[in-house]
Amino acid sequence: MYENILTVMIFLPILAGFGVLVLPMKNEAARAVGLVAAILVVILGLRIFFNFAGTGGFEFTERVELFESVGISYSLGVDGISFLVLMAGACLFPMAYLLLTTKNKGYYANMLIAQGAMIGAIAATDMILFYVFWEVMLLPIFFMIGLYGGPSRLHATLKITLYTIAGSLFMLAAIIYIGVVYHYQTGSWSFNITDLMALNLAGGPATAAFIFFMFAFAIKIPLFPFHTWLPDAYTEAPTAATFLLSAIMAKIGVYAVIRFVLPIFAEEFARFALLLAYSGVIGMMYCGIAAIAQKDFKRMLAFSSASHMGIIALGIFCMNLQALTGTLYQIVAHATSTGVLFLLLGIIEERMDTRTIGDLGGIAYKAPIFATFFAVAMLASVGLPGTSGFIGEFLIILGAVKFNITIGVLAGTTLIIGVCYMLWMFQRVFFEKLTEKTEKFTDLSPIETLTILPIVVLIIVMGIYPQPFLDKVAPAAKQQLAQVLTEQHQVADSADPLMEQIEQKN
């Protein structure tokens, strides 16, 4: 019954996107096609959610040999590592079609193709297939920034293109190296992640391949100091592209580290874990401080997003169950909260033609529903107890303290920075005196309210009752760590006491 559900989720939006491009249709028709395709993907995603057993292995698997002689297959599957990322990639897109409008149907076509490729990258269990979807999902982003972005869009497009091409070339070189090593050790070819996890890698070439992978994924996360493309890209991109980059695409960078780098390069990962953890913490602090100084609302949220991606990445580098489970949870928590924030900001920009914080004020008096939704997403973003953001960040910091006390303290400090700049921004934008622009600002329409409400409810539900979500990811996280940890990093954790701690905190 579910034999090809992942394939349908991948190619339904891709085919719809190409259909929008080649068929004669008006912008509203293209928007309707995008919305229908996105809703169908949500329905399929919910079927996976309610039928996902969470055993730790891959479910809903599909496999077709593409190039059997060199071990390349069309291989898909979902486990606890990819489960929540897949849900985020499936469930957030309808909001973008309902809340944002444009005068070009190519805008919607690019969103559809990007969604299909993102789901493909998340579901791929063959590294070559992952690489193909990874590259395909980048192309629509380039077009959206270059064609529909702000005044400095060409500069931003060039910057993100150079970064991502460099990362992609290094990743391809590392994938080829792994395939050759597998052939050398087994006599056959395979790029399937399950087979590659059994590789015995050591020495300089293995270290180089590890660095190549981390370079590619550090750009996408983005991890300090590879984050410099982010402020320009997020600021100049149209809101939908910023939404795609921040809510979904950056999380695929984190997911790829957990899926491919951690199990294959366990020894190298353990060796560089402390350095990578410091990189994550420095990125959190730098981007958090940079966010305080921004006058552009979108640029401030861009730095805020980068800061919180630092803590998500930190959860991987700590190499313990609490931190890894927290990272998986925080991926979807941050995707939902950041997605709502950027989409609400898009509404502000559409209605008032400004995103300068100084031009805004008193929005809460004119639009209480809008302000309430923004506040919930913002509080989840800074990790307030009772929201989804708290669970993930609490687990990551707990894991960070176990990993290294200095790292844990610094991570906790950066959260305070996040609370400061977010509340300061909220006070200025929503509660100071009305300005000429905000005087005419109208609240969310009933359709807009019903569009955002499910995600806001999800943020609260995940904050006060996380157990059903944790039950689905914890077995895979525990299994992943059990396979990769060295003698110095044995799994000494037990999931059940951890869950009890979380429930007590709520």
Stockholm file with secondary structure:
# STOCKHOLM 1.0

chainA/1-506         MYENILTVMIFLPILAGFGVLVLPMKNEAARAVGLVAAILVVILGLRIFFNFAGTGGFEFTERVELFESVGISYSLGVDGISFLVLMAGACLFPMAYLLLTTKNKGYYANMLIAQGAMIGAIAATDMILFYVFWEVMLLPIFFMIGLYGGPSRLHATLKITLYTIAGSLFMLAAIIYIGVVYHYQTGSWSFNITDLMALNLAGGPATAAFIFFMFAFAIKIPLFPFHTWLPDAYTEAPTAATFLLSAIMAKIGVYAVIRFVLPIFAEEFARFALLLAYSGVIGMMYCGIAAIAQKDFKRMLAFSSASHMGIIALGIFCMNLQALTGTLYQIVAHATSTGVLFLLLGIIEERMDTRTIGDLGGIAYKAPIFATFFAVAMLASVGLPGTSGFIGEFLIILGAVKFNITIGVLAGTTLIIGVCYMLWMFQRVFFEKLTEKTEKFTDLSPIETLTILPIVVLIIVMGIYPQPFLDKVAPAAKQQLAQVLTEQHQVADSADPLMEQIEQKN
#=GR chainA/1-506 SS CCTTHHHHHHHHHHHHHHHHHHSCCCHHHHHHHHHHHHHHHHHHHHHHHHHCCCCSSCEEEEEEEEEGGGTEEEEEEECHHHHHHHHHHHHSHHHHHHHCCCSCHHHHHHHHHHHHHHHHHHHBCBHHHHHHHHHHHHHHHHHHHHHHSCTTHHHHHHHHHHHHHHHHHHHHHHHHHHHHHHHHHHSSCCCBHHHHTTCCCCSHHHHHHHHHHHHHHHHHTTCTTSCTHHHHHHHHSCHHHHHIIIIIIHHHHHHHIIIIIHHHSHHHHHHHHHHHHHHHHHHHHHHHHHHHTCCBHHHHHHHHHHHHHHHHHHHHHTCSHHHHHHHHHHHHHHHHHHHHHHHHHHHHHHHHSCCBGGGCCCHHHHCHHHHHHHHHHHHHHTTCTTSHHHHHHHHHHHHHHHHCHHHHHHHHHHHHHHHHHHHHHHIIIIISCCCTTGGGCCCCCHHHHHHHHHHHHHHHHHHHCCHHHHHHHHHHHHHHHHHHCCGGGCCCCCHHHHHHHHHHHC
#=GC SS_cons         CCTTHHHHHHHHHHHHHHHHHHSCCCHHHHHHHHHHHHHHHHHHHHHHHHHCCCCSSCEEEEEEEEEGGGTEEEEEEECHHHHHHHHHHHHSHHHHHHHCCCSCHHHHHHHHHHHHHHHHHHHBCBHHHHHHHHHHHHHHHHHHHHHHSCTTHHHHHHHHHHHHHHHHHHHHHHHHHHHHHHHHHHSSCCCBHHHHTTCCCCSHHHHHHHHHHHHHHHHHTTCTTSCTHHHHHHHHSCHHHHHIIIIIIHHHHHHHIIIIIHHHSHHHHHHHHHHHHHHHHHHHHHHHHHHHTCCBHHHHHHHHHHHHHHHHHHHHHTCSHHHHHHHHHHHHHHHHHHHHHHHHHHHHHHHHSCCBGGGCCCHHHHCHHHHHHHHHHHHHHTTCTTSHHHHHHHHHHHHHHHHCHHHHHHHHHHHHHHHHHHHHHHIIIIISCCCTTGGGCCCCCHHHHHHHHHHHHHHHHHHHCCHHHHHHHHHHHHHHHHHHCCGGGCCCCCHHHHHHHHHHHC
//
